[in-house]
Amino acid sequence: MAMQAGEIEALIKAAIPGAVVTIEDLAGDGDHYAATVVSESFRGKSRVQQHQIVYAALRGRMGGELHALALQTSAPD
């Protein structure tokens, strides 16, 4: 079962309060998304650590309900 963009956004925002999250359905199939996540909590963390935080927010749905997620993360400018 595919995930809705709003569900992905809600999970990320719940786990990373104050994050600015943008979700785009890349293929229109509810299975391939791009996400941009900007959060102060990412400051000083490596890109890998930032991505791990986002993947943890998705609570194991990657590879199951959510097939592919192109992820861009950063701290605010």
Sequence and secondary structure as in RCSB ss.txt:
>XXXX:A:sequence
MAMQAGEIEALIKAAIPGAVVTIEDLAGDGDHYAATVVSESFRGKSRVQQHQIVYAALRGRMGGELHALALQTSA
PD
>XXXX:A:secstr
    HHHHHHHHHHHSTT EEEEEESSSSSSEEEEEEE GGGTT  HHHHHHHHHHHTTT BTTTB EEEEEEE 
  
